[in-house]
Amino acid sequence: MPDPALAQQMVDTQLRRRGITNERVLAAMAAVPRHRFASFDSNASAYGDHAFAIDCEQTISQPYIVALMSEALEVTPNARVLEIGTGSGYQTAVLAELGATVTTIERHGHLSQQAQHLLDELGYTRQGHIQFVVGNGANGYPEQAPYDRIIVTAATEHYPQSLVDQLCDDGGIMVYPKGPANGAQTLYKLVKRNGGLNQIDLGSVRFVPLVGHNG
Ligand code: SAH
């Protein structure tokens, strides 16, 4: 099967069927060539219903989880998004498809550079809307705060107060997994409005730990 057909099949069977309804998110997931983010040769497997390993002992999330997080983030065109954990750059590409302006931070220079090369090649960096930062994002990236949206793609052990502080007060949204490295983790959507916070539980998940995070 050609890759666009595999991507469309992924959208229909894994995302729509499980309740992802945002058409912009579904179109973004159909458009990003997920097989290019895999280091193995099987394209069918790259679009499969599972996470897979990338370099530096990290993982690229299952398509459904990427879609769920992207939908929960309510990305509007030109929204300023902070992504913590660039990894392969797959989620970054989905955010770019959604029209976001993204600052993405990754502690492994190798992964950050690899992601940047691939996103350059795929045309996602052309408009200058993606900034790659190598460093520790456990406490966010205050240099450019506040952000309209924050997405954390590694699990925080504690409530991430420093990240909440970097979210804009008027309708800022953060999506993050919280829980111990090898235990039960929960995906949360946090909305900040007029100084008040509202947090929604999106279900249980399994992410690599956010290194160096201590609340
Ligand atoms: N969103 C990625 C998957 C990321 S896996 C994708 O689509 O491929 C989580 C990533 O978070 C890993 O690459 C890991 O190195 C990174 N990470 C973990 N702790 C970090 C920290 N404190 N600062 C920056 N990046 C971190």
Residues whose N, C-alpha, C, O or C-beta is under 5 A from the ligand:
A	BS01	SAH	Q58 T59 I60 S61 I84 G85 T86 G87 S88 G89 Y90 Q91 I105 E106 R107 H108 G135 N136 G137 A138 T153 A154 P209 L210 V211 G212
